[in-house]
């Protein structure tokens, strides 16, 4: 991952997964791969209820997300049974709001 050091850019090995920033918006069930591999969502993320005849496994693309800098809106799901954001640690513009255990499938 490139980082600045005294005005010079250099590569640094990531400890785990290198951050991948993506724009959120409304999760599109027609194009679920848009958020695949994303670790940071820079805007709001809204996940609407699943349309009829859609396989829930497409929501697995959300598992890499660790931070949402905007707000998170999950509609049509029971938060206790929504395991698709299992790695999410922070939600909110100031990155201080921690997602409750009940939302991450634990």
C-alpha positions in Angstrom: 0.0 0.0 0.0 1.5 3.4 -0.9 2.1 5.8 2.0 3.7 9.3 2.2 6.9 9.6 4.2 8.4 13.1 4.3 6.7 13.9 1.0 8.0 10.8 -0.7 5.6 8.0 -1.7 6.8 4.5 -0.8 5.1 1.0 -0.6 4.5 -0.6 2.7 3.4 -4.2 3.2 -0.1 -4.5 4.6 -0.4 -6.4 7.9 -3.6 -8.2 6.8 -5.7 -7.1 3.8 -4.8 -3.9 2.1 -7.6 -1.3 2.4 -9.8 -0.9 -0.6 -12.0 2.2 -0.5 -15.4 2.1 -2.3 -18.4 4.3 -2.7 -21.5 2.8 -1.0 -25.0 3.9 -1.9 -27.8 1.4 -2.2 -26.6 -2.2 -2.5 -27.6 -3.4 -6.0 -28.7 -7.0 -6.1 -28.2 -6.9 -9.9 -24.5 -6.0 -9.5 -23.4 -7.5 -6.2 -19.7 -7.7 -7.1 -19.5 -3.9 -7.0 -18.5 -4.1 -3.3 -16.4 -7.3 -3.6 -13.1 -6.9 -1.7 -14.1 -3.4 -0.3 -12.8 -2.8 3.2 -13.8 0.8 3.6 -17.1 2.3 2.4 -16.6 6.1 2.1 -20.3 7.1 2.0 -23.6 5.8 3.3 -24.5 2.2 2.7 -28.1 1.0 2.4 -29.1 -2.6 2.1 -32.7 -3.2 1.1 -34.7 -6.4 1.6 -33.8 -9.1 -0.8 -36.0 -9.4 -3.9 -37.9 -12.6 -4.6 -35.7 -15.4 -6.2 -32.4 -13.8 -5.3 -29.8 -16.0 -3.6 -28.7 -14.6 -0.3 -25.1 -15.7 -0.9 -24.5 -12.6 -3.0 -24.5 -10.7 0.3 -21.2 -12.5 1.1 -19.4 -9.7 -0.8 -20.1 -7.5 2.2 -17.9 -9.6 4.5 -14.7 -7.7 3.7 -16.1 -4.4 4.9 -14.5 -3.2 8.1 -15.5 0.5 8.1 -18.4 2.5 6.8 -17.7 6.2 7.1 -21.2 7.2 6.4 -24.4 5.7 7.9 -25.6 2.1 7.6 -29.2 1.3 6.9 -30.3 -2.4 6.8 -34.0 -2.7 5.8 -36.0 -5.9 5.8 -33.6 -8.0 7.8 -33.5 -9.0 11.4 -30.2 -7.6 12.7 -29.6 -10.6 14.8 -29.6 -12.8 11.7 -27.6 -10.6 9.3 -24.1 -12.3 9.3 -23.0 -10.6 6.1 -21.1 -7.7 7.8 -19.1 -10.0 10.2 -15.9 -7.9 9.9 -17.5 -4.5 10.3 -15.9 -2.6 13.2 -16.9 1.0 12.8 -19.9 3.0 11.4 -20.1 6.7 11.2 -18.3 9.8 9.9 -16.0 9.9 13.0 -15.4 6.2 13.0 -16.2 5.9 16.7 -19.6 4.1 16.6 -18.9 0.4 17.0 -21.4 -2.0 15.6 -23.1 -4.1 18.3 -22.3 -7.8 18.6 -25.9 -8.6 17.6 -25.4 -7.2 14.1 -22.3 -9.1 13.2 -23.6 -12.6 13.5 -21.9 -13.3 16.9 
